[in-house]
Amino acid sequence: MEIKAVDVAKLRKMTGAGMMDCKKALVEADGDFEKAQEIIREKGKLVAAKRADRETSEGSVIAKTNADNTKAILVCLGCETDFVANNAEFQTLANSIADAAIENMPESKEALEGLSIAGQTIQEAVTQQTGKTGEKHVIAYYSKLEAPYISTYIHINGKVASIVGFSKVIPAEAGREIAMQITAMNPVSVSKTDCPAHIVEKELEIYREQIKLDPKMAGKPEQMLENIAQGKLAKFFKENTLEEQIFVKDGKISVAEYLKTVDPQVKVTGFARFSLND
C-alpha cells in the first residue's frame, strides 16, 4: 500500500523514530499506526539486546531535590558517546527520569525503571531511545536521600554530581560547599566510624603487607608493626572520610571544623556521589 508522507511524519512525532524507520514500520503494518508503533518498539528492544555488552561511559548525571529540600535523588542516564549525551532529546529523557524519581522516590533502580513517563515505563523509554540512536542507553546509577535539609551539586559538565543531607537547615551556600567538597574529593563515608568494614579491612591488609615486605621492619615487634599499620589507616581516614578531609575551599581546616563555624549543632546525615569517570 502507498504510505503518505503525512502519515510518516505523524508516526515520527508519536515515536521519535527516524523517517525511514517510520515508513518501513507503516508498510509492514499496512498503515496501522498501533501496529507500526509496536514494530518500532520491538526494533528498539532488538537493538538494545545487540548493544547489551557495550560500555556506557558517557551520559548525564542529575541531582534534584523536592521543593523544601528534604528529599533528593541522584540519577545517571548513560550512553556510549558524548555526541548522543549532548543531544536535546537525550537530555529531555534524562530530566524526565529525574522528575519521576523525585516525585515517587522509588526504593531501587529497578523500581525506578518501572515508573511511567509519557504512557510507558522508564525502561521502555530507555530501550526505545536505544533503538532510535543505535547506542546503548541505560540507567547507570540511582540513589535517594531524605534529611531535614539537603544540598546538591552538579559539576558544569554534568558528568559528576552529589547530594548531601544535614541534621538541620543551614544556609544554602554552606550546604552547596559541602556538596562541592564531596563531588571534588570523593569521600568513602561521612566519618571513620561509619566507614564500611570491608574498606577498613582492605586498607589494613594492604598496609600490613607493605610493612611485612619492608626490609627495615624485619625483626620488629608485632605490636609495633600493627601500630604502624593503624597509623597509616588514620591517615587514610583523614584523606578519605568527609568530616576529616581538609575543606578544599579553605585549605587549612577540616570539613568538620568548617561545619562548626556554620552551626555547632549541625551534622552530615549521609551523602551520595556518582561520576561517569570513576
C-alpha positions as CSV (number, residue, x, y, z in Angstrom):
1,M,0.0,0.0,0.0
2,E,1.0,3.6,-0.5
3,I,2.3,5.3,2.6
4,K,1.7,9.1,2.7
5,A,4.4,11.5,3.9
6,V,2.0,13.0,6.3
7,D,1.5,9.5,8.0
8,V,5.2,9.0,8.2
9,A,5.5,12.4,9.9
10,K,2.7,11.6,12.3
11,L,4.3,8.3,13.3
12,R,7.7,10.1,13.7
13,K,6.1,12.6,16.0
14,M,4.4,9.8,18.0
15,T,7.6,7.7,18.4
16,G,10.6,9.9,17.7
17,A,12.0,7.3,15.4
18,G,13.7,8.2,12.1
19,M,11.7,8.9,8.9
20,M,12.8,5.7,7.1
21,D,12.1,3.5,10.2
22,C,8.6,5.0,10.4
23,K,7.9,4.4,6.7
24,K,9.2,0.8,7.0
25,A,7.0,0.2,10.1
26,L,3.9,1.6,8.4
27,V,4.5,-0.5,5.3
28,E,4.9,-3.6,7.4
29,A,1.8,-2.7,9.5
30,D,-0.3,-2.0,6.4
31,G,-0.8,1.6,7.6
32,D,-2.0,0.6,11.1
33,F,-0.5,3.1,13.5
34,E,-0.8,1.0,16.6
35,K,0.9,-2.0,14.9
36,A,3.6,0.4,13.5
37,Q,4.4,1.7,17.0
38,E,4.7,-1.9,18.3
39,I,7.1,-2.7,15.4
40,I,9.3,0.3,16.3
41,R,9.2,-0.7,20.0
42,E,10.3,-4.2,19.1
43,K,13.1,-2.9,16.9
44,G,14.3,-0.8,19.9
45,K,14.4,-4.0,22.0
46,L,16.4,-5.8,19.3
47,V,18.9,-3.0,19.1
48,A,19.2,-2.9,22.9
49,A,19.8,-6.6,23.0
50,K,22.6,-6.3,20.4
51,R,24.1,-3.4,22.3
52,A,23.8,-5.0,25.8
53,D,27.6,-5.6,26.2
54,R,28.6,-2.1,25.1
55,E,30.2,0.3,27.6
56,T,28.2,3.4,28.6
57,S,31.0,5.8,29.6
58,E,29.1,8.9,28.7
59,G,25.7,10.3,29.8
60,S,24.1,12.8,32.1
61,V,24.3,12.8,35.9
62,I,21.4,14.7,37.6
63,A,20.9,15.7,41.2
64,K,17.4,17.0,42.2
65,T,15.6,18.0,45.4
66,N,11.9,18.5,46.2
67,A,10.6,21.9,46.9
68,D,11.6,22.1,50.6
69,N,14.9,20.4,50.2
70,T,14.1,17.4,52.4
71,K,14.2,14.8,49.7
72,A,16.8,14.3,46.9
73,I,17.6,11.9,44.1
74,L,20.8,11.3,42.2
75,V,20.4,9.5,38.8
76,C,22.6,8.9,35.7
77,L,21.3,8.1,32.3
78,G,24.2,6.5,30.5
79,C,25.0,6.2,26.8
80,E,28.0,5.4,24.6
81,T,29.2,8.7,23.2
82,D,29.3,12.4,24.2
83,F,27.6,13.3,20.9
84,V,24.4,11.4,22.0
85,A,24.7,12.7,25.6
86,N,24.6,16.3,24.4
87,N,21.6,15.7,22.2
88,A,18.5,17.6,23.4
89,E,16.3,14.5,23.2
90,F,18.7,12.6,25.4
91,Q,18.7,15.5,28.0
92,T,14.9,15.7,27.9
93,L,14.7,11.9,28.7
94,A,17.3,12.2,31.5
95,N,15.4,15.1,33.1
96,S,12.0,13.3,32.8
97,I,13.5,10.3,34.6
98,A,14.9,12.6,37.3
99,D,11.5,14.3,37.7
100,A,9.8,10.9,38.0
101,A,12.3,9.8,40.6
102,I,12.0,12.9,42.8
103,E,8.2,12.7,42.6
104,N,8.0,9.0,43.5
105,M,11.2,8.3,45.5
106,P,11.5,4.7,44.4
107,E,13.4,2.3,46.6
108,S,15.7,0.9,43.9
109,K,17.0,1.4,40.3
110,E,14.7,-1.5,39.3
111,A,11.7,0.3,40.9
112,L,12.6,3.5,39.1
113,E,12.8,1.7,35.7
114,G,9.2,0.5,36.3
115,L,7.8,4.0,36.8
116,S,5.7,5.5,34.0
117,I,6.5,8.5,31.9
118,A,4.6,9.6,28.8
119,G,2.5,6.4,28.7
120,Q,5.3,3.9,29.0
121,T,7.7,2.6,31.7
122,I,11.1,4.3,32.1
123,Q,12.7,1.1,31.0
124,E,10.6,1.1,27.8
125,A,11.5,4.7,27.1
126,V,15.2,4.0,27.6
127,T,15.0,0.9,25.3
128,Q,13.2,3.0,22.7
129,Q,15.9,5.6,22.8
130,T,18.5,2.9,22.2
131,G,16.6,1.8,19.1
132,K,16.3,5.3,17.8
133,T,20.0,6.2,18.2
134,G,21.7,2.8,17.8
135,E,23.5,3.4,21.0
136,K,23.1,1.6,24.3
137,H,21.2,3.6,26.9
138,V,21.0,2.5,30.5
139,I,20.1,3.9,33.9
140,A,23.7,3.6,35.2
141,Y,23.0,4.8,38.8
142,Y,20.2,5.7,41.1
143,S,20.2,6.8,44.8
144,K,17.9,8.7,47.0
145,L,18.3,10.6,50.3
146,E,15.9,12.1,52.9
147,A,17.0,14.5,55.6
148,P,15.9,17.7,57.4
149,Y,17.9,19.6,54.8
150,I,19.6,18.5,51.6
151,S,22.1,20.2,49.2
152,T,23.1,19.2,45.8
153,Y,25.9,20.0,43.3
154,I,26.3,19.1,39.7
155,H,29.6,19.8,38.0
156,I,29.4,22.0,35.0
157,N,30.0,19.1,32.6
158,G,27.1,17.1,34.0
159,K,29.3,14.0,34.5
160,V,29.6,14.1,38.2
161,A,27.2,15.2,41.0
162,S,26.5,14.7,44.6
163,I,23.7,15.0,47.2
164,V,24.3,15.5,50.9
165,G,21.9,15.6,53.9
166,F,22.2,17.6,57.1
167,S,20.6,17.2,60.5
168,K,19.1,20.7,60.3
169,V,18.6,23.6,57.9
170,I,21.7,25.5,57.1
171,P,22.5,28.4,54.7
172,A,22.2,27.3,51.1
173,E,25.7,28.4,50.3
174,A,27.2,26.4,53.1
175,G,25.3,23.3,52.0
176,R,26.5,23.7,48.5
177,E,30.1,24.0,49.6
178,I,29.8,20.6,51.3
179,A,28.2,19.1,48.2
180,M,31.1,20.5,46.1
181,Q,33.6,19.0,48.5
182,I,32.0,15.6,48.1
183,T,31.9,16.0,44.3
184,A,35.6,17.0,44.2
185,M,37.1,14.8,46.9
186,N,35.0,11.6,46.6
187,P,35.0,10.6,50.3
188,V,34.2,7.0,51.2
189,S,32.0,7.8,54.2
190,V,30.9,10.7,56.5
191,S,33.3,9.7,59.3
192,K,35.7,6.9,60.2
193,T,33.1,5.3,62.5
194,D,30.8,4.6,59.6
195,C,33.4,3.7,57.0
196,P,32.4,0.3,55.6
197,A,34.1,-2.6,57.3
198,H,35.3,-4.2,54.0
199,I,37.1,-0.9,53.1
200,V,38.8,-0.8,56.5
201,E,39.9,-4.4,56.3
202,K,41.2,-4.0,52.7
203,E,43.3,-0.9,53.7
204,L,44.7,-2.7,56.8
205,E,45.6,-5.7,54.7
206,I,47.5,-3.5,52.2
207,Y,49.4,-1.7,55.0
208,R,50.3,-4.9,56.8
209,E,51.6,-6.4,53.6
210,Q,53.6,-3.3,52.8
211,I,55.2,-3.3,56.3
212,K,55.9,-7.0,56.0
213,L,57.8,-6.5,52.7
214,D,59.8,-3.6,54.1
215,P,63.3,-4.8,55.0
216,K,63.6,-2.1,57.6
217,M,60.7,-3.7,59.5
218,A,62.3,-7.1,59.7
219,G,62.5,-8.4,63.3
220,K,60.4,-5.6,64.7
221,P,57.8,-6.5,67.4
222,E,54.4,-7.4,66.1
223,Q,52.7,-4.7,68.2
224,M,55.0,-2.1,66.7
225,L,54.1,-3.2,63.1
226,E,50.4,-3.2,64.0
227,N,50.7,0.4,65.4
228,I,52.3,1.5,62.1
229,A,49.5,-0.1,60.1
230,Q,46.9,1.7,62.3
231,G,48.8,4.9,61.8
232,K,48.5,4.5,58.1
233,L,44.8,3.8,58.5
234,A,44.4,7.0,60.4
235,K,46.0,8.9,57.5
236,F,43.6,7.1,55.2
237,F,40.6,8.3,57.2
238,K,41.9,11.9,57.2
239,E,42.2,11.9,53.4
240,N,39.0,9.8,52.6
241,T,36.3,10.5,55.2
242,L,34.3,13.6,54.7
243,E,34.5,15.1,58.2
244,E,38.3,14.6,58.5
245,Q,39.1,15.8,54.9
246,I,40.7,19.2,54.5
247,F,38.0,21.7,53.5
248,V,39.1,22.4,49.9
249,K,37.7,25.9,49.8
250,D,39.9,26.9,52.8
251,G,42.8,24.5,52.6
252,K,43.6,24.7,56.3
253,I,40.7,23.5,58.4
254,S,38.8,20.2,58.2
255,V,35.2,19.8,56.9
256,A,34.1,19.1,60.5
257,E,35.7,22.3,61.7
258,Y,34.1,24.3,58.8
259,L,30.7,23.0,59.7
260,K,31.2,24.1,63.3
261,T,31.6,27.7,62.0
262,V,28.3,27.3,60.2
263,D,26.4,25.8,63.1
264,P,27.9,23.9,66.0
265,Q,24.9,21.6,66.2
266,V,24.7,20.5,62.5
267,K,25.8,17.1,61.3
268,V,26.0,15.4,57.9
269,T,23.5,12.6,57.9
270,G,24.5,11.0,54.6
271,F,25.5,11.6,51.1
272,A,25.7,10.0,47.6
273,R,28.0,10.8,44.7
274,F,28.3,9.5,41.2
275,S,30.8,10.1,38.4
276,L,30.9,8.8,34.9
277,N,34.7,9.0,35.1
278,D,35.1,6.6,38.1
